[in-house]
Amino acid sequence: MIPVSIILVLFLNIFVPSEKPGPVNDDNANVSLLHKVFIDSELCYEYTYNTANLISEEKSKYRYIKHNYNTKNQLVSTDYYEDLSLLSNNSRVVETSSKRQEWVTPDNTAISNYQSFEYKANGQLLKSTDHLCYFTYNYDINDRISRQTCYHEDKISGYIDYNYDKKGNLIKMSQFEVFNSGDSQLTSTYEYKFDHKLNPYRSFKSLMIPGKNTNYNNITKEIYTLHFMVDHMVNEKQIKEYSYEYNEKGCPVRVNKTIEYFYK
């Protein structure tokens, strides 16, 4: 799996009050905005957007996420509120938490993670920071993030390389760990195949990190490969496949017959 330090950084955030939103995001003006996701007929995720049609809140039973933007419609911070009792070593605590009915909100849960974002003059993401690490970003000739580098205590601890198809879908993500010697080692890769329909999470592209929120189309196949020695009980290669049903606009409304999408 991706090293814990990298996973944590992807989910950590910093508290910065949101500013007055800018003009409506033209890219999302005519897009069907994903509103609710049901799994096995149970409401599991709900999303809200600001007046510029940018993703503002991600709500679920165990996590609430708030995204804050500046007047240029740039993401400046993301705040996470999570039910951390699910990570407890006490099985009773975990069991009790798993049965909760009330969804996490800022009113009933303390902020747990945070991340802030800085930009270059040309609008490209320059740096994201949290209380453990920070990331820097490199771009390809098509203005897409090609490398995300993680620094811990000002030393490189790892990086992720991103490769895209002609449409801009992420087709390969390669995770590297960097040792104190400066040498790096490939630890895992994700490879993806796509359909030709509209990705409902594309309306989340202001979150910038390549993948689900930036792809133009929907993932039909995911191949996860470990590139280091693992226990014989662990599969070095894991494959997931996804099938979709679509509405008249070409947006998915059902995934693998168990997940349902509803739009605003």
ROTIMAR-48665 format. One record per residue (C-alpha): residue in one letter; x negated, y, z negated. Coordinates in pm, 1 decimal. Layout:
R, a, X, Y, Z
...
***
This chain:
R, m, 0.0, 0.0, 0.0
R, i, -95.8, 368.2, 26.3
R, p, -317.6, 459.8, -273.9
R, v, -127.5, 595.4, -572.8
R, s, -307.1, 930.0, -557.7
R, i, -181.2, 991.3, -204.4
R, i, 173.7, 878.6, -282.5
R, l, 190.0, 1106.9, -584.8
R, v, 77.4, 1409.3, -390.4
R, l, 341.1, 1351.7, -126.0
R, f, 606.1, 1376.8, -396.8
R, l, 463.0, 1647.0, -626.1
R, n, 568.4, 2011.4, -617.3
R, i, 525.5, 2359.5, -776.1
R, f, 795.9, 2600.2, -903.7
R, v, 820.7, 2921.2, -704.5
R, p, 1152.0, 3111.0, -697.3
R, s, 1315.0, 3104.6, -355.3
R, e, 1338.3, 3427.8, -162.6
R, k, 1631.2, 3555.9, 39.8
R, p, 1665.5, 3319.3, 338.0
R, g, 1574.8, 3439.8, 684.6
R, p, 1787.4, 3424.7, 999.1
R, v, 1959.0, 3105.1, 1104.8
R, n, 1710.9, 2844.5, 1223.8
R, d, 1782.9, 2822.2, 1598.6
R, d, 1650.5, 2464.4, 1613.4
R, n, 1926.8, 2355.3, 1374.8
R, a, 2199.6, 2589.4, 1500.8
R, n, 2365.6, 2326.5, 1721.9
R, v, 2254.7, 2016.2, 1532.8
R, s, 2489.0, 1789.4, 1338.5
R, l, 2355.3, 1835.3, 985.9
R, l, 2337.4, 1514.4, 783.5
R, h, 2555.9, 1559.2, 475.1
R, k, 2611.8, 1225.4, 298.5
R, v, 2463.4, 875.1, 309.5
R, f, 2655.8, 571.3, 184.8
R, i, 2493.8, 233.8, 121.0
R, d, 2729.6, -63.1, 91.0
R, s, 3019.4, 186.0, 70.1
R, e, 2866.4, 370.1, -228.4
R, l, 2763.2, 735.2, -202.6
R, c, 2386.5, 738.8, -261.1
R, y, 2254.9, 1064.7, -112.8
R, e, 2399.3, 1407.4, -51.3
R, y, 2232.9, 1703.8, 122.1
R, t, 2299.5, 2077.1, 127.2
R, y, 2155.3, 2351.1, 349.5
R, n, 2089.1, 2721.1, 305.3
R, t, 2235.6, 2996.3, 523.8
R, a, 1949.0, 2944.7, 771.7
R, n, 2051.4, 2578.4, 816.2
R, l, 1735.0, 2456.9, 639.1
R, i, 1753.2, 2162.8, 400.4
R, s, 1797.3, 2307.2, 51.8
R, e, 1895.1, 2024.6, -182.7
R, e, 1853.6, 1646.1, -180.5
R, k, 2079.5, 1484.8, -438.2
R, s, 2096.5, 1128.8, -567.7
R, k, 2162.9, 940.3, -887.0
R, y, 1796.7, 923.3, -990.5
R, r, 1639.5, 1226.8, -822.6
R, y, 1726.3, 1584.9, -739.9
R, i, 1499.8, 1784.1, -503.6
R, k, 1515.4, 2160.8, -443.2
R, h, 1340.6, 2322.8, -145.8
R, n, 1260.2, 2695.5, -151.3
R, y, 1180.7, 2915.7, 150.7
R, n, 1046.0, 3262.5, 224.0
R, t, 1196.7, 3521.3, 459.8
R, k, 1009.7, 3360.6, 751.5
R, n, 1195.2, 3032.1, 692.2
R, q, 871.3, 2869.7, 573.1
R, l, 887.1, 2616.2, 293.1
R, v, 703.2, 2769.9, -5.3
R, s, 779.7, 2516.6, -279.5
R, t, 962.8, 2197.7, -362.7
R, d, 1077.7, 2103.0, -712.5
R, y, 1151.2, 1747.9, -824.2
R, y, 1377.0, 1639.1, -1109.6
R, e, 1357.1, 1263.2, -1164.8
R, d, 1482.0, 999.9, -1406.2
R, l, 1137.5, 881.3, -1516.3
R, s, 1284.7, 622.2, -1752.5
R, l, 1298.3, 393.8, -1449.0
R, l, 919.2, 373.0, -1476.5
R, s, 929.3, 267.3, -1841.9
R, n, 753.3, -49.2, -1959.1
R, n, 1054.5, -117.3, -2177.1
R, s, 1296.7, -339.2, -1984.3
R, r, 1592.0, -221.1, -2192.7
R, v, 1520.4, 139.8, -2108.4
R, v, 1496.4, 55.5, -1738.7
R, e, 1819.2, -144.7, -1751.0
R, t, 2005.0, 138.0, -1923.8
R, s, 1876.1, 391.6, -1674.1
R, s, 1969.2, 172.5, -1377.3
R, k, 2330.6, 174.8, -1497.1
R, r, 2359.9, 551.1, -1525.7
R, q, 2662.9, 707.0, -1359.1
R, e, 2575.6, 1076.7, -1375.3
R, w, 2353.2, 1205.7, -1096.7
R, v, 2029.4, 1384.3, -1182.7
R, t, 2052.9, 1765.9, -1175.4
R, p, 1835.5, 2051.2, -1305.9
R, d, 2091.3, 2087.8, -1586.1
R, n, 2049.9, 1735.9, -1725.7
R, t, 1688.8, 1651.9, -1630.4
R, a, 1356.1, 1829.7, -1679.0
R, i, 1141.8, 1916.6, -1378.1
R, s, 896.1, 1632.1, -1323.0
R, n, 692.2, 1715.9, -1011.8
R, y, 619.6, 2017.8, -796.9
R, q, 432.0, 2127.9, -487.5
R, s, 354.6, 2464.6, -323.3
R, f, 264.0, 2547.7, 36.7
R, e, 33.8, 2800.0, 204.5
R, y, 20.5, 2894.8, 573.4
R, k, -219.5, 3030.8, 832.1
R, a, -141.1, 3355.2, 1014.0
R, n, -19.1, 3150.5, 1313.1
R, g, 237.6, 2972.5, 1095.7
R, q, 58.6, 2637.2, 1067.4
R, l, 56.2, 2469.8, 727.4
R, l, -281.5, 2535.8, 568.0
R, k, -259.8, 2378.7, 222.6
R, s, -22.1, 2213.3, -20.5
R, t, -99.8, 2204.0, -392.1
R, d, 21.7, 2028.0, -706.8
R, h, -116.1, 1977.0, -1056.9
R, l, -326.9, 1674.8, -955.1
R, c, -455.5, 1732.6, -603.4
R, y, -426.9, 1944.9, -294.3
R, f, -394.7, 1866.7, 76.7
R, t, -538.7, 2042.0, 381.2
R, y, -411.0, 1994.1, 736.9
R, n, -557.8, 1963.2, 1086.5
R, y, -353.4, 2003.1, 1404.8
R, d, -371.2, 1856.3, 1755.0
R, i, -345.3, 2051.2, 2081.8
R, n, 34.7, 2017.2, 2068.8
R, d, 56.3, 2198.0, 1732.4
R, r, 134.1, 1877.0, 1540.1
R, i, -31.9, 1767.4, 1217.9
R, s, -304.9, 1518.7, 1312.6
R, r, -476.9, 1474.0, 975.8
R, q, -374.7, 1527.4, 614.4
R, t, -671.9, 1528.5, 374.5
R, c, -637.8, 1482.4, -0.9
R, y, -876.4, 1648.5, -249.7
R, h, -900.1, 1557.8, -617.1
R, e, -1116.8, 1785.4, -832.2
R, d, -1237.9, 1944.8, -505.1
R, k, -1364.7, 1611.1, -369.6
R, i, -1208.7, 1425.5, -77.4
R, s, -1029.3, 1115.8, -204.0
R, g, -854.3, 1009.6, 115.1
R, y, -686.3, 1114.5, 435.9
R, i, -404.8, 1015.9, 670.6
R, d, -431.4, 1027.4, 1050.4
R, y, -115.8, 1076.8, 1258.2
R, n, -60.1, 973.3, 1620.9
R, y, 242.4, 1061.0, 1834.1
R, d, 414.6, 959.8, 2155.9
R, k, 491.5, 1206.7, 2436.3
R, k, 819.0, 1308.9, 2271.2
R, g, 653.5, 1389.8, 1939.4
R, n, 765.1, 1079.1, 1749.6
R, l, 512.2, 949.4, 1497.9
R, i, 401.2, 612.9, 1639.2
R, k, 110.8, 537.9, 1403.9
R, m, 1.4, 649.3, 1058.7
R, s, -341.8, 535.8, 933.9
R, q, -435.8, 564.8, 567.8
R, f, -802.6, 594.4, 464.5
R, e, -967.1, 592.9, 124.3
R, v, -1287.0, 797.1, 77.6
R, f, -1546.6, 677.0, -174.0
R, n, -1788.5, 883.8, -382.7
R, s, -2062.7, 794.5, -131.9
R, g, -1864.8, 975.9, 136.9
R, d, -1789.0, 653.8, 324.0
R, s, -1428.5, 590.7, 424.3
R, q, -1229.1, 271.8, 465.6
R, l, -904.6, 208.0, 648.7
R, t, -660.6, 68.6, 391.9
R, s, -326.5, 51.7, 573.6
R, t, -139.8, 143.3, 890.0
R, y, 223.3, 199.9, 980.7
R, e, 329.2, 158.0, 1343.9
R, y, 670.8, 251.8, 1480.3
R, k, 901.1, 193.7, 1777.8
R, f, 1203.6, 411.1, 1856.0
R, d, 1539.7, 428.8, 2026.9
R, h, 1634.0, 720.9, 2255.1
R, k, 1903.3, 875.1, 2035.5
R, l, 1905.7, 1176.7, 1800.8
R, n, 1736.8, 1139.8, 1461.5
R, p, 1970.1, 1285.6, 1193.1
R, y, 1674.5, 1364.3, 965.1
R, r, 1525.4, 1591.0, 1231.4
R, s, 1719.5, 1873.0, 1061.4
R, f, 1473.2, 1823.8, 770.6
R, k, 1171.5, 1910.0, 987.3
R, s, 1100.6, 2222.1, 779.8
R, l, 952.3, 1975.4, 526.6
R, m, 673.9, 1930.5, 785.3
R, i, 505.9, 1604.3, 678.1
R, p, 502.2, 1383.2, 993.2
R, g, 742.8, 1092.2, 1005.1
R, k, 1111.0, 1046.7, 932.7
R, n, 1179.9, 1420.9, 905.4
R, t, 990.9, 1522.6, 1220.9
R, n, 1072.2, 1237.4, 1462.2
R, y, 1304.1, 1318.0, 1751.6
R, n, 1438.5, 961.7, 1770.4
R, n, 1529.0, 681.4, 1529.5
R, i, 1289.4, 410.5, 1415.4
R, t, 1390.2, 66.4, 1541.9
R, k, 1082.0, -123.6, 1426.7
R, e, 824.0, -59.7, 1153.8
R, i, 502.5, -261.2, 1121.6
R, y, 308.7, -215.8, 797.8
R, t, -40.9, -367.5, 791.2
R, l, -290.7, -390.5, 504.7
R, h, -656.2, -371.7, 607.0
R, f, -823.7, -502.3, 293.0
R, m, -836.0, -829.8, 105.8
R, v, -510.0, -906.5, -71.6
R, d, -375.2, -1186.7, -285.6
R, h, -270.5, -1489.8, -80.5
R, m, 86.6, -1434.5, -202.6
R, v, 96.4, -1093.2, -30.9
R, n, 168.3, -1063.9, 340.5
R, e, -92.3, -850.7, 514.1
R, k, 165.4, -756.1, 776.9
R, q, 527.1, -667.8, 704.5
R, i, 785.3, -593.5, 973.0
R, k, 1119.4, -415.2, 935.3
R, e, 1374.0, -372.0, 1213.0
R, y, 1670.4, -135.6, 1236.4
R, s, 1982.5, -136.9, 1452.7
R, y, 2224.2, 156.5, 1493.6
R, e, 2576.9, 248.0, 1584.2
R, y, 2621.7, 599.5, 1728.3
R, n, 2891.3, 862.7, 1757.8
R, e, 2988.2, 1045.7, 2077.4
R, k, 2706.6, 1298.6, 2022.4
R, g, 2445.4, 1023.4, 2013.7
R, c, 2385.8, 1052.9, 1638.8
R, p, 2364.9, 735.9, 1426.7
R, v, 2664.3, 670.0, 1204.0
R, r, 2565.5, 324.0, 1079.0
R, v, 2229.4, 150.1, 1022.2
R, n, 2199.1, -229.1, 994.8
R, k, 2574.2, -234.5, 923.3
R, t, 2516.3, -133.1, 558.0
R, i, 2408.9, 233.4, 568.9
R, e, 2656.3, 502.4, 684.3
R, y, 2577.8, 861.1, 784.2
R, f, 2827.8, 1147.2, 755.0
R, y, 2767.7, 1491.1, 903.8
R, k, 2878.3, 1846.3, 826.0
***
